Amino acid sequence: MNKPLLPDQIRSLTPLNALSPRQLQSLRDQLIPRPLLANQWLFDGEIELGSSYFLLTGSLSMQGADGVAWRMFAGSPESCHVFSAGSRLIQVQALEDSSVLVVDSALLDRSLAWHQSHSDLLLQLATTGELTEWLEELLENPLFAKVPAENVRSMLGKLEAIELPAGHVLLHEGDAGDCCYFLKSGCAEVMIGFDSDEQVVAELGVGACVGEEALLTESPRNATVTLLEESCVLRLARQDFIALLKAPVVAELGLAQANELVAQGAQWLDVRLLDEYQRGHALQALNMPLHLLRLKARLLKQDRVYLCYCDSGKRSASAVFLLTQLGFTAYPLRDGLDALSAEEYAALLCEQGSGYLARSGGRTERSG
């Protein structure tokens, strides 16, 4: 049975190499090489949507919707980047015995957007001596997968830390829900039923969210939660919990609308990783990866419109929300680069190399 790739083997695969060790561990079951025999199709005509691929060994024959064919060889710069089926790539066949990595596209994109959105926040907390393990665990809960980083920042200022002894009953089954708790330290058990029908159904550790279901459904508590050891819990009031989950309204633009704004002086902002940007980017686009955007935003001009793009649109939506909070006017490209036709994609990402840099005062200059 094949084993998952080791961290050293992932280091050259973009954008997998941008994920944290914790996130790679969550993808462990998908990081197992898949063998391809010579002449075997990876996909052909009936496109296998929802998967992202990396070539690990061997070579592949690739064909686009326009009929143009090319080859990819393991170890080449191209093989270090993800590829997927779509309007720009419709057929992939092994030229020899090969192996590929197949990762769920939505999970990869969600992990990448999460990591880049929250990495600067976690780093900021860590540098002030704040323990962030509970927050990392919390944010990997599917419930919070789509919570914008700025909402999380706002939440942190509204949490009430409470030190409680072992044996304290945090929630009582049947009570009304007016708040939820995050377990910052310690552990707890979840019990349902009463008296002789009591049954322990779960044990919770650091980062667990307790009591959120009653807030989401506006129903009584469905379990009793008791602390098993001395713990620190963080209390969040119901109205603040609802505000935390509220996604921002972001106005998206199609490519034609974006191009019209560029003609009027708007600036493309590529929020992907540097390696992704260097393979191809929009004409005179600035590269400001999402995880560095808060730091670099001071170099942007408040009176200029910025058009953000990434592969799926998730990272650019987060970037626009952040920029809007900082007082800038920004829009994301609707559904990202993945939604573009082959012709639109080639026309937009027409430059390669290191590109452009933003300088103080809003100046833009060629970096290479």
ROBABA-526847 format. One line per field, with one value per residue (C-alpha): residue number from 1; x negated, y negated, z negated; residue in one letter. Coordinates in Angstrom, 3 decimals, always signed. Layout:
<nodes>
seq [NUM ...];
c1 [X ...];
c2 [Y ...];
c3 [Z ...];
type [a ...];
</nodes>
This chain:
<nodes>
seq [1 2 3 4 5 6 7 8 9 10 11 12 13 14 15 16 17 18 19 20 21 22 23 24 25 26 27 28 29 30 31 32 33 34 35 36 37 38 39 40 41 42 43 44 45 46 47 48 49 50 51 52 53 54 55 56 57 58 59 60 61 62 63 64 65 66 67 68 69 70 71 72 73 74 75 76 77 78 79 80 81 82 83 84 85 86 87 88 89 90 91 92 93 94 95 96 97 98 99 100 101 102 103 104 105 106 107 108 109 110 111 112 113 114 115 116 117 118 119 120 121 122 123 124 125 126 127 128 129 130 131 132 133 134 135 136 137 138 139 140 141 142 143 144 145 146 147 148 149 150 151 152 153 154 155 156 157 158 159 160 161 162 163 164 165 166 167 168 169 170 171 172 173 174 175 176 177 178 179 180 181 182 183 184 185 186 187 188 189 190 191 192 193 194 195 196 197 198 199 200 201 202 203 204 205 206 207 208 209 210 211 212 213 214 215 216 217 218 219 220 221 222 223 224 225 226 227 228 229 230 231 232 233 234 235 236 237 238 239 240 241 242 243 244 245 246 247 248 249 250 251 252 253 254 255 256 257 258 259 260 261 262 263 264 265 266 267 268 269 270 271 272 273 274 275 276 277 278 279 280 281 282 283 284 285 286 287 288 289 290 291 292 293 294 295 296 297 298 299 300 301 302 303 304 305 306 307 308 309 310 311 312 313 314 315 316 317 318 319 320 321 322 323 324 325 326 327 328 329 330 331 332 333 334 335 336 337 338 339 340 341 342 343 344 345 346 347 348 349 350 351 352 353 354 355 356 357 358 359 360 361 362 363 364 365 366 367 368];
c1 [+0.000 -1.363 -2.198 -1.400 -4.106 -6.507 -6.759 -10.078 -8.390 -5.618 -7.972 -8.256 -4.528 -2.727 -0.397 -0.507 -3.784 -1.978 +0.132 -0.725 -1.812 +1.572 +3.433 +1.237 +2.046 +5.760 +5.088 +2.965 +5.394 +5.225 +1.440 +0.961 -0.499 +1.799 +0.076 +0.775 -0.253 -1.706 +1.081 +3.629 +5.933 +6.015 +9.104 +10.465 +13.570 +15.645 +13.935 +13.278 +14.359 +13.461 +9.934 +6.526 +3.428 -0.351 -2.730 -5.194 -6.988 -6.969 -5.465 -2.044 -0.493 +1.755 +4.331 +6.371 +9.829 +8.217 +6.549 +3.044 +1.051 -2.062 -4.029 -4.773 -7.769 -8.230 -10.880 -10.247 -9.105 -5.637 -5.214 -5.620 -2.342 +1.206 +3.367 +7.016 +9.585 +11.584 +12.003 +8.227 +7.313 +9.556 +7.296 +4.358 +2.732 -0.358 -3.184 -4.939 -4.413 -3.862 -2.355 -0.212 +1.200 +4.969 +6.394 +9.954 +9.997 +12.541 +10.690 +7.337 +8.733 +10.524 +7.367 +5.269 +7.728 +7.995 +4.236 +3.565 +6.518 +5.629 +1.840 +1.074 +3.622 +2.132 -1.385 -0.351 +1.124 -1.902 -4.333 -2.430 -2.765 +0.837 +1.372 +3.073 +3.560 +7.201 +7.861 +6.215 +8.339 +11.466 +10.981 +10.550 +14.055 +16.247 +18.657 +16.017 +14.500 +16.085 +15.775 +13.790 +10.550 +11.769 +14.815 +12.473 +10.402 +13.551 +14.648 +11.378 +12.127 +15.535 +14.522 +14.800 +12.180 +13.430 +11.333 +13.428 +12.728 +13.042 +16.612 +18.208 +21.319 +20.900 +24.240 +27.414 +29.539 +32.894 +31.735 +32.152 +29.045 +27.782 +24.075 +21.495 +18.047 +14.658 +12.387 +9.041 +7.523 +8.658 +11.261 +14.942 +17.433 +20.772 +23.686 +27.281 +30.292 +31.250 +30.772 +30.590 +30.710 +27.569 +25.016 +21.600 +21.421 +18.223 +15.130 +14.012 +10.519 +8.809 +10.434 +13.862 +16.923 +19.618 +23.254 +23.300 +26.110 +28.670 +27.692 +27.938 +31.282 +32.753 +33.643 +32.872 +29.504 +29.425 +26.746 +25.056 +21.381 +19.177 +15.517 +13.269 +10.373 +9.543 +10.173 +10.248 +13.314 +14.012 +17.622 +19.195 +22.666 +25.330 +25.446 +21.661 +21.727 +24.289 +22.168 +19.114 +20.780 +22.166 +20.309 +19.585 +21.413 +18.797 +19.687 +18.099 +17.187 +17.007 +13.906 +15.464 +16.449 +12.999 +11.282 +13.400 +12.253 +8.615 +8.983 +10.148 +7.115 +7.974 +5.146 +5.061 +4.073 +2.923 +3.442 +2.009 -1.375 -4.502 -5.204 -1.680 -2.021 -5.344 -3.933 -1.582 +0.208 +2.372 +0.708 -1.066 +0.642 -0.757 -1.415 -0.201 +0.412 +3.425 +1.404 -0.773 +1.992 +2.609 -1.110 -1.486 +1.810 +0.108 -1.627 +1.667 +3.456 +6.740 +8.070 +7.463 +9.740 +8.182 +9.317 +8.358 +8.068 +7.017 +7.861 +11.330 +12.356 +12.180 +8.862 +9.773 +13.114 +11.224 +8.769 +11.571 +13.220 +9.926 +9.181 +12.690 +12.224 +9.025 +10.819 +9.927 +12.240 +11.790 +13.662 +12.966 +13.027 +16.198 +15.398 +11.701 +9.426 +10.966 +14.166 +12.385 +12.315 +8.949 +8.874 +9.792 +7.242 +4.411 +5.333 +5.461 +2.361 +0.153 -2.958 -5.452 -8.292 -8.691 -6.369 -5.697 -6.181 -4.168 -6.232 -5.347 -3.096 -1.282 -4.039 -4.289 -7.538 -8.809 -10.719 -12.515];
c2 [+0.000 -3.403 -5.763 -9.515 -11.878 -13.202 -16.953 -17.151 -15.665 -18.275 -21.238 -21.724 -21.365 -24.703 -25.577 -22.535 -23.871 -26.930 -24.905 -24.429 -21.034 -20.806 -21.324 -18.839 -16.303 -16.862 -16.113 -13.054 -10.533 -12.398 -12.745 -9.190 -8.842 -7.277 -5.113 -5.598 -2.970 -3.956 -5.172 -5.274 -8.309 -10.509 -12.102 -12.237 -14.048 -13.154 -15.661 -14.623 -17.845 -18.621 -17.190 -18.856 -17.011 -17.064 -15.014 -13.132 -10.714 -9.949 -12.150 -13.177 -14.217 -17.266 -18.701 -21.890 -22.660 -24.478 -21.242 -22.367 -19.501 -19.564 -17.322 -17.574 -15.826 -15.063 -17.282 -20.162 -23.551 -22.956 -19.672 -21.449 -23.301 -22.051 -21.381 -20.420 -19.575 -22.426 -24.716 -25.042 -21.342 -18.525 -15.492 -14.073 -10.723 -8.995 -8.656 -6.109 -4.510 -7.535 -8.641 -11.600 -13.133 -13.679 -16.169 -17.385 -20.862 -22.371 -21.095 -22.317 -25.728 -26.060 -25.098 -27.540 -30.411 -29.648 -29.534 -32.775 -34.585 -33.708 -33.258 -36.920 -36.938 -33.812 -35.216 -38.503 -36.712 -34.437 -37.375 -38.893 -35.663 -34.529 -30.768 -30.120 -26.338 -26.721 -29.228 -27.056 -24.103 -26.251 -27.723 -24.272 -23.391 -23.242 -25.664 -28.393 -27.434 -30.421 -32.959 -35.982 -36.715 -40.195 -38.697 -36.528 -39.571 -41.320 -38.258 -38.099 -41.462 -40.268 -37.022 -36.781 -34.467 -32.449 -30.093 -27.190 -24.140 -20.475 -19.248 -22.563 -22.081 -24.466 -23.724 -22.011 -20.007 -21.724 -25.233 -28.152 -29.178 -32.726 -32.170 -29.656 -28.772 -27.987 -25.662 -27.452 -24.914 -21.744 -19.219 -18.433 -15.595 -15.769 -13.861 -13.392 -12.155 -12.397 -10.248 -6.547 -7.383 -9.521 -8.648 -10.159 -10.747 -12.757 -14.231 -17.681 -19.134 -22.465 -24.493 -22.915 -25.133 -24.342 -25.373 -26.777 -24.497 -26.094 -29.504 -28.391 -26.635 -28.841 -25.667 -24.489 -22.950 -19.351 -18.092 -18.676 -19.639 -19.149 -20.123 -17.147 -19.255 -22.822 -24.755 -28.164 -28.840 -31.839 -33.042 -34.629 -36.192 -35.074 -38.338 -38.307 -34.662 -35.464 -38.439 -36.163 -33.873 -36.682 -36.723 -40.116 -41.192 -41.475 -42.905 -40.745 -41.738 -39.789 -40.018 -42.497 -44.846 -44.510 -45.322 -48.467 -49.626 -48.854 -51.065 -53.817 -53.434 -50.533 -48.235 -44.431 -42.849 -39.220 -37.718 -34.274 -32.992 -34.384 -31.113 -31.166 -34.814 -34.340 -31.673 -34.262 -37.380 -40.203 -43.111 -45.265 -43.361 -43.806 -40.626 -40.887 -37.365 -37.266 -36.442 -39.567 -41.901 -43.581 -44.387 -45.588 -47.480 -50.648 -50.845 -51.093 -54.313 -55.124 -56.861 -53.952 -51.000 -47.556 -44.397 -41.208 -37.756 -34.226 -30.752 -30.133 -33.535 -32.578 -34.252 -37.357 -37.675 -37.624 -40.180 -42.522 -42.262 -43.145 -46.039 -47.411 -47.343 -49.362 -52.018 -50.926 -50.391 -46.852 -44.150 -40.437 -38.746 -36.646 -32.934 -33.607 -32.438 -28.965 -30.389 -31.935 -30.327 -29.293 -32.440 -34.744 -33.068 -33.436 -37.056 -38.020 -36.185 -37.472 -38.395 -36.108 -36.673 -38.747 -41.539 -44.748 -46.209 -48.790 -51.518 -54.135 -56.845 -54.354 -54.223 -51.067 -49.924 -46.949 -44.547 -42.523];
c3 [+0.000 +0.931 -1.891 -2.051 -0.829 -3.425 -4.118 -2.223 +0.851 +0.708 +0.363 +4.139 +4.920 +5.311 +3.603 +1.267 -0.108 -1.482 -3.921 -7.580 -8.981 -10.717 -7.435 -5.586 -8.285 -7.633 -3.940 -4.768 -3.243 +0.088 +0.200 +1.489 +5.015 +7.612 +10.244 +13.955 +16.490 +19.852 +22.184 +19.342 +19.316 +16.251 +17.781 +21.321 +22.507 +19.468 +17.256 +13.672 +12.034 +8.451 +8.480 +8.556 +9.772 +9.374 +11.536 +9.305 +11.653 +15.382 +18.095 +19.371 +22.662 +22.154 +24.530 +24.267 +25.604 +28.544 +29.682 +28.712 +27.152 +24.986 +22.657 +18.975 +17.416 +13.724 +12.178 +14.585 +13.212 +14.712 +12.848 +9.509 +10.050 +9.700 +12.743 +13.147 +15.804 +17.236 +20.193 +20.601 +20.175 +21.388 +21.885 +19.923 +20.710 +19.307 +21.837 +19.622 +16.231 +14.001 +10.707 +9.774 +6.639 +6.663 +4.153 +3.686 +5.247 +2.861 -0.204 +1.100 +1.987 -1.348 -3.254 -1.263 -1.704 -5.430 -5.911 -4.065 -5.630 -9.209 -9.214 -9.937 -12.775 -14.370 -13.956 -15.536 -18.532 -18.865 -18.907 -21.842 -23.789 -23.211 -22.926 -19.595 -19.614 -20.669 -17.882 -15.210 -16.296 -16.376 -12.916 -11.382 -12.544 -9.377 -11.042 -10.863 -7.510 -5.751 -8.564 -7.303 -9.138 -10.033 -11.765 -13.833 -14.785 -15.926 -17.903 -19.856 -21.432 -22.626 -24.323 -28.098 -29.628 -32.619 -34.795 -36.090 -38.296 -37.394 -37.755 -36.805 -34.651 -31.751 -30.039 -31.195 -28.763 -28.226 -29.167 -26.780 -24.847 -25.324 -24.605 -23.485 -24.831 -23.332 -25.288 -25.568 -27.964 -29.706 -28.542 -28.999 -28.519 -26.757 -28.257 -27.093 -29.037 -32.679 -35.787 -34.849 -31.129 -31.222 -28.551 -27.779 -24.022 -23.528 -25.113 -24.021 -23.952 -23.337 -20.552 -20.878 -20.473 -23.029 -22.860 -19.329 -18.101 -20.411 -19.039 -15.417 -15.813 -18.569 -20.466 -24.043 -24.892 -23.655 -26.055 -29.392 -29.272 -32.341 -32.725 -33.498 -34.748 -35.639 -32.432 -30.831 -28.695 -26.483 -26.543 -23.457 -23.681 -21.203 -19.233 -18.831 -17.707 -14.990 -13.878 -13.706 -11.171 -9.024 -5.718 -4.152 -1.021 +1.717 +5.131 +7.834 +11.381 +14.615 +16.772 +19.215 +16.382 +14.819 +18.113 +18.454 +15.017 +15.897 +18.969 +16.598 +14.317 +11.991 +10.855 +11.013 +7.686 +7.813 +4.344 +5.172 +4.033 +5.699 +7.552 +8.989 +9.973 +11.729 +14.051 +15.501 +14.316 +15.604 +17.357 +14.739 +11.920 +8.428 +6.465 +2.877 +1.508 -0.767 -3.880 -3.340 -2.233 -5.581 -5.855 -2.253 -1.953 -3.228 +0.160 +2.046 +2.986 +1.295 +4.419 +6.786 +7.591 +7.103 +8.886 +7.043 +8.567 +7.606 +8.913 +7.490 +6.163 +2.478 +1.712 +3.702 +1.875 -1.441 -0.070 +1.011 -2.400 -4.096 -1.739 -2.192 -5.961 -5.459 -3.420 +0.140 +3.091 +4.382 +6.304 +6.876 +10.286 +10.240 +9.605 +10.238 +13.025 +13.071 +14.570 +17.575 +20.996 +22.433 +24.581 +21.681 +19.408 +21.944 +22.644 +18.963 +17.689 +20.465 +18.439 +16.737 +14.298 +11.189 +12.329 +10.427 +6.965 +5.045 +3.430 +0.828 +2.186 +4.404 +7.051 +9.148 +10.702 +12.651 +10.381 +12.970];
type [m n k p l l p d q i r s l t p l n a l s p r q l q s l r d q l i p r p l l a n q w l f d g e i e l g s s y f l l t g s l s m q g a d g v a w r m f a g s p e s c h v f s a g s r l i q v q a l e d s s v l v v d s a l l d r s l a w h q s h s d l l l q l a t t g e l t e w l e e l l e n p l f a k v p a e n v r s m l g k l e a i e l p a g h v l l h e g d a g d c c y f l k s g c a e v m i g f d s d e q v v a e l g v g a c v g e e a l l t e s p r n a t v t l l e e s c v l r l a r q d f i a l l k a p v v a e l g l a q a n e l v a q g a q w l d v r l l d e y q r g h a l q a l n m p l h l l r l k a r l l k q d r v y l c y c d s g k r s a s a v f l l t q l g f t a y p l r d g l d a l s a e e y a a l l c e q g s g y l a r s g g r t e r s g];
</nodes>
